[in-house]
Amino acid sequence: MDKINLRRVQKDCLISHAGNQYSVPAEYIGKDVAAVALDSMLAAYYEGKQIALHRISYQKKDMVVNPQHYRRLTMKQTMDAENILLEQDKVIDLPLKSSDLSRYDEVLYE
């Protein structure tokens, strides 16, 4: 077992280890995770729970990703809160006073 290293998860879901980058699930963006190298595997842990496992790449500047780690970023977000302004008979409609814009036409086309 190699030593444990704390790594901050970047906005692209990646942590760095030995010159390479490895993905972790999107919900850990901005958090510090423990990266542990075990033989030819790299495991990432958050609060004692294993959140990612990758085969270590021995090429430098390699990027090892699991597409499932990005799923949360690519899923359509929904809002479950109701909009009470759009309920029946409660729509607020404020009438606007129309303005005479002919003066602007005169200035533009003179």
Sequence and secondary structure as in RCSB ss.txt:
>XXXX:A:sequence
MDKINLRRVQKDCLISHAGNQYSVPAEYIGKDVAAVALDSMLAAYYEGKQIALHRISYQKKDMVVNPQHYRRLTM
KQTMDAENILLEQDKVIDLPLKSSDLSRYDEVLYE
>XXXX:A:secstr
   EEEEE  TTSEEEETTEEEE  GGGTTSEEEEEEETTEEEEEETTEEEEEEE   STT EE  GGGGHHHHS
     S  GGGSTT            HHHHHHHT 
